[in-house]
Amino acid sequence: MPDTSVIENEDALASDFDETGEEERPLTFAELGVPGPLVRVLAADGKKTAFPIQADTLPDSLAGRDVLGRGRTGSGKTLAFSIPLVARLGEVDADDYENMSQFRHEVEQVRKGHAEERRADDFLPHPRGLVLAPTRELANQINDVLMPLAQIYGMTTTTVYGGVRYARQIRDLRAGADIVVACPGRLEDLLEQHALTLEKVEVAVIDEADEMADMGFLPPVKRLLGQVSFDAQIMLFSATLDHGVDEVVNTFLTDPKVHSVDSATAAVDEMTHHVFETTQGDRHELVRTLASGKGRRILFTRTKFQTQKLAKDLTKNGIPAAELHGNLSQNQRDRNLAAFESGDVNVMVATDVAARGIDVSGVELVVQVEPPEDPKSFLHRSGRTARAGHSGDVVTIVLPNQRRRTRRMLHEAGLKIKPIEVTHDSPEVLELVGEPAEPRFGWTLEQSQPAGNPRRRKNGKGGNGSAEGGERSGRSNRSGGRNKDRGKDKGGKPFKSERRNRDGHGIQEERVGHDERGQRSEPKRNRAERRAAKFEGRDNREYEAREQRWEHPEIQEERREQREAKRNDKRREKYARLHEQQRAEAAAQRESDDRRHRSDDRSGQRGKDDGKQFSKKQGAPAKKQRKAEARNERRRDDGRRSNHNGRPDRDERPQGGKRIHRKPIRVIQDERGEDAKRHDRRMEAKYGNHDDSARRGGHGERHDKHAGERQGRSYRRHANIRKAPFRTR
């Protein structure tokens, strides 16, 4: 009786052969037509066989045809367009030479010719290869893949994105950049400054086109592709063709060859999804438990504040964690990512900034502390694990109030996962964590990664991976380079900070002696790191309060109303004091005027009495004269009473002209304060006489200064108090 197990094994082996009897195996890069020098570089990096998307696209892309590649994240798209990009731009054909030494010699001659061209005064950088990426992290990842391939052919690469000084990027471009990996926004800025031209681009690549569409980068992408040469080869890679990506394909790609390996919503076979439902009180402890394992894991949050807070909490509890979000500078991003890639930390806490462009091998677990808003972000977050054929787990933590929204999102992503109610010590959680790592208290990033840009130390030249740059850097370091005279003034003397101090000992000598005692001097830190060290250990209450107000807008509205009420109260108090002061000044002015009038009356009476006494001394008029004066006075009084309404006789009227009705002149005294008078003078000088509202066409309140007199009351003009309007909501 034949063994059934052997028969089953034979059937299984037979199924691995196709109809021609050959075994289905992945193709090697040499079989796909990749040049020999590139095959050697890939083999040295452990890459010998091609992924499905690479095997499908390489024959067409190496032939110079426009390619449209569709595939999920982590499928190997970067290498799929990097190989044909370098192979088509290489000016030396490896098949024409018998060995690698002859090939390298010819490459060196070509490189020297390009260096001689760059020395010209009117040289304008003109890259021959262009790669457009949506984020900085993805641009750096692409550059890391391209750099060793380009070095074989003597070509240089550089990155162009925001957050870096323009002068540094312009310097790298003028040093010779054959391939530029750029974000669209900063590349347009450099083109406007005439720092480079795209007229000689022979191969252009657009990576993650769907992400560019979501971020609003398609308009600048169209403008950039319009400046590229008409006969240039264009390769576009995207997970989907929505949001205007199809318009870019129809406009700029000529008869493209479409290669679709996986759909955008396809799940990876090696990826296992888990949905853990927990309570708000136990969620923090659950996150700490999931982060305590030995393997690499990435924890995704929704906001920058949550990322900072979670990373700080994990580090405080003995779990070193690096953070990655949009508030970090590019150097800080590179340092944190370098610490995670090197294994100094096993936990990376990040926002959706790390959902794309983070290609770190060996990520065992992805924990979504906060579920994303859309299924596309969910798939990109999950794509940080189970890459390049490795297995991985994805955990989504859900609160009771997030259950319905998470279920709908998973359904749109094509996943059917049943939530499990767990706590931090549930068997499902402990099995997923595995063996916990040894706690490390007191860890800081400065202990693992020195200050500065780790990419400049890694590549030898900032963003430029040329061998020439590395050689120049090495020679410069050995000989002191252009920094050998640093610390000296124009006369060759040391600066004051480097001269001898009062004790007669030089600062440089003390520094050298300090290093000789075995204590290495601390490297120089940038401004952001110095500021962070200054406030280390303090509670950043202002920042936390600002983030809390951002998350809760009603708090911000309440604070705004309180500030406005406080400001209005201060204004009321101010103008109340001003009003009281002006009233006091008006009362004091009236009292002084009354005293002056009474003094004038008394002085007049005294003058009359003095006149009588003086006339008596000088001699009084005669009795006959006094009678005559009294008689004339009576006649004048009788004449006035006899006239109608007190009008003078016709003979007493002025001869000729118009009849004039004269009103008795009444002196109105301004009793206001000096501030009110000064304000009226300024307004009258600027706008004219504002009292005459009818002449200006105004509709203000009518002021009749004689109205009180006609009603039998004495007129008294009060001080004009200026009041400011108050803000109300």
Helices and strands as residue ranges (DSSP letters): H 4-15, H 36-44, H 52-62, E 67-70, H 77-89, G 94-96, H 100-118, E 129-132, H 136-152, E 157-160, H 166-174, E 179-182, H 184-192, E 203-207, H 209-215, H 218-226, E 233-238, H 245-252, E 257-260, E 271-277, H 280-290, E 296-300, H 304-316, E 321-324, H 330-342, E 347-350, G 352-355, E 363-368, H 375-382, E 392-398, G 400-402, H 403-412, E 420-421, H 427-433, H 445-448, H 454-459, H 467-479, G 481-483, G 496-498, H 507-516, H 527-534, H 541-551, H 553-618, H 623-642, G 644-646, H 674-687, H 693-696, H 707-710
